Amino acid sequence: MNIDEDTCEWLGLPTPLEMYKQHCLILENEIKELNLQLRKARADVFCISQTLLDVQAKNAEFAGYLRERGAEAAAMRKEIAELTTSKNFDRRELAELRQRVGRPTVKLS
């Protein structure tokens, strides 16, 4: 006869088997909670990765738009340069014609 087991019963202390069962329940609850947290974390990661893909798609779309606008701007700069060159050539030609005719040159702005 074990004196410790007898005193445990009348003192209201749990037996080793009851303590093991309680510890198993605590561990099961912790595992369930960790599984819930893991599912939530996986869902969050999936949501973040989807958001990243959406942002990358919009970024690529906007980059294409900027390239188009850049090409338009380059074409306009080229046209402006051609018009400026043509305007300068016309001014020089006009000045030469006026000198030949003998009229004073008028400065055009």
TIMAR-672565 format. One line per field, with one value per atom (N, C-alpha, C): residue number from 1; residue in three letters; atom name; z, y, x. Coordinates in steps of 0.05 Angstrom, whole numbers. Atoms other than C-alpha are relative to their C-alpha. Layout:
N
pos = c(NUM; ...) .
code = c(ALA; ...) .
site = c(CA; ...) .
Z = c(Z; ...) .
Y = c(Y; ...) .
X = c(X; ...) .
//
This chain:
109
pos = c(1; 1; 1; 2; 2; 2; 3; 3; 3; 4; 4; 4; 5; 5; 5; 6; 6; 6; 7; 7; 7; 8; 8; 8; 9; 9; 9; 10; 10; 10; 11; 11; 11; 12; 12; 12; 13; 13; 13; 14; 14; 14; 15; 15; 15; 16; 16; 16; 17; 17; 17; 18; 18; 18; 19; 19; 19; 20; 20; 20; 21; 21; 21; 22; 22; 22; 23; 23; 23; 24; 24; 24; 25; 25; 25; 26; 26; 26; 27; 27; 27; 28; 28; 28; 29; 29; 29; 30; 30; 30; 31; 31; 31; 32; 32; 32; 33; 33; 33; 34; 34; 34; 35; 35; 35; 36; 36; 36; 37; 37; 37; 38; 38; 38; 39; 39; 39; 40; 40; 40; 41; 41; 41; 42; 42; 42; 43; 43; 43; 44; 44; 44; 45; 45; 45; 46; 46; 46; 47; 47; 47; 48; 48; 48; 49; 49; 49; 50; 50; 50; 51; 51; 51; 52; 52; 52; 53; 53; 53; 54; 54; 54; 55; 55; 55; 56; 56; 56; 57; 57; 57; 58; 58; 58; 59; 59; 59; 60; 60; 60; 61; 61; 61; 62; 62; 62; 63; 63; 63; 64; 64; 64; 65; 65; 65; 66; 66; 66; 67; 67; 67; 68; 68; 68; 69; 69; 69; 70; 70; 70; 71; 71; 71; 72; 72; 72; 73; 73; 73; 74; 74; 74; 75; 75; 75; 76; 76; 76; 77; 77; 77; 78; 78; 78; 79; 79; 79; 80; 80; 80; 81; 81; 81; 82; 82; 82; 83; 83; 83; 84; 84; 84; 85; 85; 85; 86; 86; 86; 87; 87; 87; 88; 88; 88; 89; 89; 89; 90; 90; 90; 91; 91; 91; 92; 92; 92; 93; 93; 93; 94; 94; 94; 95; 95; 95; 96; 96; 96; 97; 97; 97; 98; 98; 98; 99; 99; 99; 100; 100; 100; 101; 101; 101; 102; 102; 102; 103; 103; 103; 104; 104; 104; 105; 105; 105; 106; 106; 106; 107; 107; 107; 108; 108; 108; 109; 109; 109) .
code = c(MET; MET; MET; ASN; ASN; ASN; ILE; ILE; ILE; ASP; ASP; ASP; GLU; GLU; GLU; ASP; ASP; ASP; THR; THR; THR; CYS; CYS; CYS; GLU; GLU; GLU; TRP; TRP; TRP; LEU; LEU; LEU; GLY; GLY; GLY; LEU; LEU; LEU; PRO; PRO; PRO; THR; THR; THR; PRO; PRO; PRO; LEU; LEU; LEU; GLU; GLU; GLU; MET; MET; MET; TYR; TYR; TYR; LYS; LYS; LYS; GLN; GLN; GLN; HIS; HIS; HIS; CYS; CYS; CYS; LEU; LEU; LEU; ILE; ILE; ILE; LEU; LEU; LEU; GLU; GLU; GLU; ASN; ASN; ASN; GLU; GLU; GLU; ILE; ILE; ILE; LYS; LYS; LYS; GLU; GLU; GLU; LEU; LEU; LEU; ASN; ASN; ASN; LEU; LEU; LEU; GLN; GLN; GLN; LEU; LEU; LEU; ARG; ARG; ARG; LYS; LYS; LYS; ALA; ALA; ALA; ARG; ARG; ARG; ALA; ALA; ALA; ASP; ASP; ASP; VAL; VAL; VAL; PHE; PHE; PHE; CYS; CYS; CYS; ILE; ILE; ILE; SER; SER; SER; GLN; GLN; GLN; THR; THR; THR; LEU; LEU; LEU; LEU; LEU; LEU; ASP; ASP; ASP; VAL; VAL; VAL; GLN; GLN; GLN; ALA; ALA; ALA; LYS; LYS; LYS; ASN; ASN; ASN; ALA; ALA; ALA; GLU; GLU; GLU; PHE; PHE; PHE; ALA; ALA; ALA; GLY; GLY; GLY; TYR; TYR; TYR; LEU; LEU; LEU; ARG; ARG; ARG; GLU; GLU; GLU; ARG; ARG; ARG; GLY; GLY; GLY; ALA; ALA; ALA; GLU; GLU; GLU; ALA; ALA; ALA; ALA; ALA; ALA; ALA; ALA; ALA; MET; MET; MET; ARG; ARG; ARG; LYS; LYS; LYS; GLU; GLU; GLU; ILE; ILE; ILE; ALA; ALA; ALA; GLU; GLU; GLU; LEU; LEU; LEU; THR; THR; THR; THR; THR; THR; SER; SER; SER; LYS; LYS; LYS; ASN; ASN; ASN; PHE; PHE; PHE; ASP; ASP; ASP; ARG; ARG; ARG; ARG; ARG; ARG; GLU; GLU; GLU; LEU; LEU; LEU; ALA; ALA; ALA; GLU; GLU; GLU; LEU; LEU; LEU; ARG; ARG; ARG; GLN; GLN; GLN; ARG; ARG; ARG; VAL; VAL; VAL; GLY; GLY; GLY; ARG; ARG; ARG; PRO; PRO; PRO; THR; THR; THR; VAL; VAL; VAL; LYS; LYS; LYS; LEU; LEU; LEU; SER; SER; SER) .
site = c(N; CA; C; N; CA; C; N; CA; C; N; CA; C; N; CA; C; N; CA; C; N; CA; C; N; CA; C; N; CA; C; N; CA; C; N; CA; C; N; CA; C; N; CA; C; N; CA; C; N; CA; C; N; CA; C; N; CA; C; N; CA; C; N; CA; C; N; CA; C; N; CA; C; N; CA; C; N; CA; C; N; CA; C; N; CA; C; N; CA; C; N; CA; C; N; CA; C; N; CA; C; N; CA; C; N; CA; C; N; CA; C; N; CA; C; N; CA; C; N; CA; C; N; CA; C; N; CA; C; N; CA; C; N; CA; C; N; CA; C; N; CA; C; N; CA; C; N; CA; C; N; CA; C; N; CA; C; N; CA; C; N; CA; C; N; CA; C; N; CA; C; N; CA; C; N; CA; C; N; CA; C; N; CA; C; N; CA; C; N; CA; C; N; CA; C; N; CA; C; N; CA; C; N; CA; C; N; CA; C; N; CA; C; N; CA; C; N; CA; C; N; CA; C; N; CA; C; N; CA; C; N; CA; C; N; CA; C; N; CA; C; N; CA; C; N; CA; C; N; CA; C; N; CA; C; N; CA; C; N; CA; C; N; CA; C; N; CA; C; N; CA; C; N; CA; C; N; CA; C; N; CA; C; N; CA; C; N; CA; C; N; CA; C; N; CA; C; N; CA; C; N; CA; C; N; CA; C; N; CA; C; N; CA; C; N; CA; C; N; CA; C; N; CA; C; N; CA; C; N; CA; C; N; CA; C; N; CA; C; N; CA; C; N; CA; C; N; CA; C; N; CA; C; N; CA; C; N; CA; C; N; CA; C; N; CA; C; N; CA; C; N; CA; C; N; CA; C; N; CA; C) .
Z = c(0; 0; 0; 3; -22; 16; -17; 29; -16; 16; -23; -15; 15; -65; 18; -18; -5; 9; -9; 18; -23; 23; -52; -3; 4; -54; 21; -20; 11; 2; 0; 1; -25; 24; -67; -22; 21; -107; -23; 23; -178; 1; 3; -191; -24; 24; -241; -26; 24; -292; -7; 5; -284; -9; 9; -291; -29; 28; -355; -19; 17; -383; -3; 1; -365; -18; 17; -397; -30; 28; -460; -11; 9; -464; -5; 4; -456; -26; 25; -512; -24; 22; -557; -6; 4; -547; -13; 11; -562; -30; 28; -626; -17; 15; -648; -5; 2; -635; -20; 19; -673; -28; 27; -732; -10; 9; -734; -8; 6; -732; -26; 24; -787; -25; 23; -832; -6; 4; -821; -13; 12; -837; -29; 28; -900; -17; 15; -922; -3; 2; -907; -21; 20; -948; -28; 26; -1006; -9; 7; -1003; -8; 6; -1002; -27; 26; -1061; -23; 21; -1101; -4; 1; -1084; -15; 13; -1107; -30; 28; -1173; -14; 11; -1184; -4; 2; -1170; -22; 21; -1216; -28; 25; -1272; -6; 4; -1262; -6; 5; -1260; -29; 28; -1327; -19; 17; -1357; 0; -2; -1332; -14; 13; -1357; -31; 29; -1427; -8; 5; -1423; -1; 0; -1404; -24; 24; -1461; -24; 22; -1510; 1; -3; -1482; -5; 5; -1484; -30; 30; -1558; -13; 11; -1572; 6; -7; -1535; -18; 17; -1575; -28; 27; -1640; -1; -1; -1619; 2; -2; -1599; -28; 27; -1668; -18; 17; -1702; 7; -8; -1661; -10; 10; -1679; -30; 29; -1753; -6; 5; -1750; 7; -8; -1713; -21; 20; -1764; -26; 24; -1821; 4; -5; -1788; -2; 1; -1780; -28; 28; -1852; -15; 14; -1876; 8; -9; -1834; -15; 14; -1865; -29; 28; -1934; -5; 1; -1922; 3; -4; -1896; -25; 25; -1958; -22; 21; -2005; 5; -6; -1970; -5; 6; -1975; -30; 30; -2050; -11; 10; -2060; 11; -12; -2015; 22; -23; -1962; 26; -26; -1890; 12; -12; -1851; 25; -23; -1800; 17; -18; -1740; 7; -7; -1732; 25; -25; -1666; -2) .
Y = c(-23; 0; 25; -24; 67; 23; -21; 122; 26; -25; 178; 0; 1; 154; 3; -2; 148; 29; -28; 219; 18; -17; 247; 0; 1; 223; 16; -15; 253; 29; -29; 318; 14; -11; 328; 6; -3; 326; -19; 17; 298; -23; 23; 230; 5; -4; 225; -5; 5; 196; 24; -24; 256; 23; -21; 303; -4; 6; 268; 7; -6; 273; 30; -29; 347; 12; -11; 360; -6; 7; 323; 19; -19; 367; 28; -27; 430; 0; 2; 406; -1; 1; 389; 28; -27; 458; 19; -16; 491; -7; 9; 449; 11; -11; 469; 30; -29; 543; 6; -4; 538; -7; 7; 504; 23; -23; 561; 24; -22; 612; -5; 8; 574; 4; -4; 574; 29; -29; 648; 12; -10; 662; -8; 9; 620; 17; -16; 658; 29; -26; 724; 1; 2; 703; -2; 2; 683; 27; -26; 750; 20; -19; 788; -7; 7; 748; 8; -8; 761; 31; -29; 835; 8; -5; 834; -5; 6; 801; 22; -22; 854; 25; -24; 910; -2; 4; 881; 2; -3; 876; 29; -28; 948; 15; -12; 968; -4; 6; 934; 16; -15; 967; 30; -28; 1036; 5; -3; 1025; 1; -1; 1010; 27; -26; 1073; 22; -20; 1114; -2; 3; 1084; 13; -13; 1105; 30; -29; 1175; 11; -8; 1178; 1; 1; 1158; 24; -24; 1212; 25; -24; 1264; 2; 0; 1244; 9; -7; 1250; 30; -28; 1319; 17; -15; 1342; 0; 1; 1319; 20; -18; 1357; 29; -28; 1420; 7; -6; 1415; 5; -4; 1408; 27; -26; 1468; 23; -22; 1510; 3; -1; 1492; 13; -11; 1508; 30; -28; 1574; 17; -14; 1594; 2; -1; 1576; 21; -20; 1618; 28; -26; 1677; 9; -7; 1673; 6; -4; 1667; 28; -26; 1728; 23; -21; 1769; 3; -1; 1751; 13; -12; 1770; 30; -29; 1837; 14; -13; 1851; 3; -1; 1836; 23; -20; 1881; 28; -26; 1935; 9; -8; 1937; -6; 5; 1942; -26; 24; 1878; 7; -3; 1874; -25; 23; 1831; -12; 14; 1779; -16; 15; 1747; -27) .
X = c(17; 0; 17; -16; 28; -13; 11; 19; -5; 3; 28; -26; 25; -30; -24; 22; -75; -4; 3; -60; -9; 8; -69; -30; 29; -141; -14; 15; -163; 8; -8; -123; -11; 11; -156; 21; -21; -91; -5; 5; -94; 21; -19; -63; 18; -17; -6; -15; 15; -54; -18; 17; -101; 17; -17; -42; 9; -7; -20; -23; 24; -91; -3; 3; -94; 21; -21; -27; -5; 7; -50; -21; 21; -112; 12; -13; -69; 16; -15; -23; -18; 19; -82; -12; 10; -111; 21; -22; -44; 4; -4; -37; -23; 23; -107; 3; -4; -92; 22; -22; -26; -8; 10; -61; -18; 17; -112; 18; -18; -56; 15; -14; -19; -18; 19; -81; -4; 3; -90; 24; -25; -17; 2; -1; -22; -19; 19; -84; 11; -12; -49; 22; -22; 12; -12; 13; -34; -11; 12; -70; 22; -22; -4; 13; -11; 23; -18; 19; -41; 2; -3; -34; 25; -25; 38; -3; 4; 19; -17; 17; -36; 16; -17; 13; 20; -20; 65; -13; 14; 13; -6; 5; -7; 25; -26; 66; 9; -7; 79; -18; 19; 17; 8; -8; 39; 27; -26; 110; -4; 6; 82; -12; 12; 40; 22; -21; 101; 19; -17; 142; -14; 14; 87; 1; -1; 84; 29; -28; 161; 6; -4; 160; -14; 14; 108; 15; -15; 149; 25; -24; 212; -8; 9; 173; -6; 6; 148; 25; -25; 218; 14; -12; 243; -14; 16; 187; 6; -7; 202; 27; -28; 276; -1; 2; 258; -13; 14; 210; 19; -19; 262; 22; -21; 315; -11; 13; 267; -5; 5; 248; 26; -26; 321; 10; -8; 335; -16; 17; 276; 8; -9; 300; 25; -25; 369; -5; 7; 340; -13; 14; 295; 20; -20; 354; 17; -16; 395; -15; 16; 339; -3; 3; 329; 26; -25; 403; 4; -3; 401; -17; 18; 342; 8; -8; 371; -17; 16; 319; 14; -13; 340; -13; 10; 334; -16; 17; 279; 3; -4; 292; -27; 24; 238; 4; -4; 226; -13) .
//
